[in-house]
């Protein structure tokens, strides 16, 4: 369960605090050689950068494809697990 918005209202009815959680879609395409400078983890059914932000890639960015194959959750379209693929590159 995620929190998308938070409102704190005083007893008199005035707005004291407002927080709106919105995802900003930023698409970054970079090519890296093995070993990758990132550490990944599965969060909410997708693979995200957990550690090792560099260049334009930041912590929390989601993997959307690997070598041109689209990612669907934690695996690719051809049913290979993304976390296992990154350890088998040579």
N, C-alpha and C positions, 0 to 999 in steps of 0.2 A: 504494500500500500504506500502510495506517495502523497506528499503534501504539495498541492499546486498553488494554494493561496492561503494567507493567514491575515486575519484582521483582528486588531485589539481596539476595542471600543470602551470608553470610560462610562461610568454610571450616568453621566449627563448626556451621553449620546455622541460625543465627539470622537473622531477617529484619532487614535494615539499612535498606531503603528500599522503599516501595510507591507506585506511581502508577497510578491507574485513570482512564482517559479515558472519560467518559460525556457524552453530549449531553443537555442539559436543554432540553426543549421549552417555549419561551416564545412565546406568540402575542401580538403587538402589532399593533393596527389603528390606523393614523393616516392622516389626510388632509392632503396637502401640495399647495401650488400650485407651478406651474412658475416658475422653475427649481428643481429639487429640490436640497436641501442635502447630498445624498449623492453619493459616487462608488461605482460598482459594479464588480465583476470576476467572472469565471467561475472557480469553484474546485470541483474534483471533480464537474463536470457540473451545477452549480447556480449561481445568481447570488447573491452575498453583498455586504453593505455593506463597502466597503474603507476609506472615509474619510468623515468628516463626521457622527459620532455626535451626536445631539441628542435631547432629550426622552427617550422610553423606547426609542428605536431605537439599538442599539449596534453597534459594529464586529463583523462575523462573523455577523450575523443574515441569514437566507435570505429571499429574495423568494418568497412562496407564491402571490400573485395580484396582478394589475394591473387596476384598474377592474372587479373582480368576476370576471375571467377567470382560471382556475386556471393556475399555472405548472407546466410539466413540464420539468424540467431548465433549459436556458437559453432555452427558448421557451414561448409560451403554447399553450393547447389549440388555438387557430386557426392554429398554425404561424408566428406572428410572433416574431421574435427580440427578447427583452426589452431587450438592450443597444441595439438600433436604435430601439426604440419610445421610449425615454426621451429620445432626441435629436430626435424629430419632433413632440413636443407643442408646441402653440401656445397 
